[in-house]
């Protein structure tokens, strides 16, 4: 009995040690990424104008649409404005380019250096995103949140701060995992530019970035439960507003966040399968 207890304690200590090591590695890579992007910060500074311009366009469009008052698909005017404010700010937190980075490494042959390292490239790419998005929150999210709140006088306070934070974390992971899986397609397709462009178009439409998903025909709304897109933008935006419905189905905030988490877990498992298949393919061609 004492031996079993000691073994259990030893396993727990080992797990904690491994998690601590993973965190330290992730943080170290993130810090290096921050330093790298600080040198090339012009791109991030330019994006400061993208979010507000996008929001201004949506502001004038929906102000004109709601000129006669009333609601659209059960959404009031101020809720609509807050919805697009939330999606604009969310983009600064979860934005990702893992697909492009991975495709470039595979296309140029530089991925070989990562294949020979003991560190999984997917974890490395995720760590890079952590650093990049920390910088994005400071240089992009905070200034734009200030602009939306002070200039447009929009109350951006979430209805459920705790659930929103968890939903944003799931959206963060979903965006990365889907993009990384898309990048893995480069192991089978030489040029993925067209595929990535098609994905960007589909994702922008079905994630709810361009228009709330409740405006789509009901069959398309129902399909969204089985696709990853709504869990990237629409779900956290609706969690911010404090209510969720799609396809004639209403969920409480805890329920839809739980569904979002299950969707992330499913995509995570799919990414592992796809990554292992890609590594076998990569080895098979003698790279």
JORA-V112976 format. One line per field, one symbol per residue. phi: phi as a letter, one per 20 degrees, with the letter a starting at -180 (. if undefined). psi: psi as a letter, one per 40 degrees, with the letter a starting at -180 (. if undefined). burial: # if it has 9 or more other C-alpha atoms within 8 Angstrom, else .. Layout:
phi->???
psi->???
burial->???
This chain:
phi->.ffffffffffffffffffffffffffffffffffffffdeggfffffefgffgfffffffffffegemncclndegfffffffffffffgfedgbcffffffffffenffgfffeefeffffffffffgffffffffedfffffffffeeeldeefffcffffgffffffgfffffffffffffffddfddgffffffgfffffeenfebgffefgggfffgffddefffecffffffffobcbammddcfggffffffffffffffffffffffffffffffemf
psi->dddddddddddddddddddddddddddddddddddddddfedddddeddddddddddddddddddedeaaihfehidddddddddddddddddeiifddddddddddeeedddddeiehhddddddddddddddddddeddddddddddddefhhehidgdddddddddddddddddddddddeeeddhdhedddddddddddddeeeddiieeeiiddddddddeieddeddddddddddeihihfehhiiddddddddddddddddddddddddddddddddef.
burial->.........................##.######..#......##.##..##.##..##..##..#....#....##.############.####..##.###.###..###.##....#..###########################....#...#.##.##.###.##################....#...#......#######...##...#.###.#...####################...#.#..##..##.##..##..#..##..#..##.....
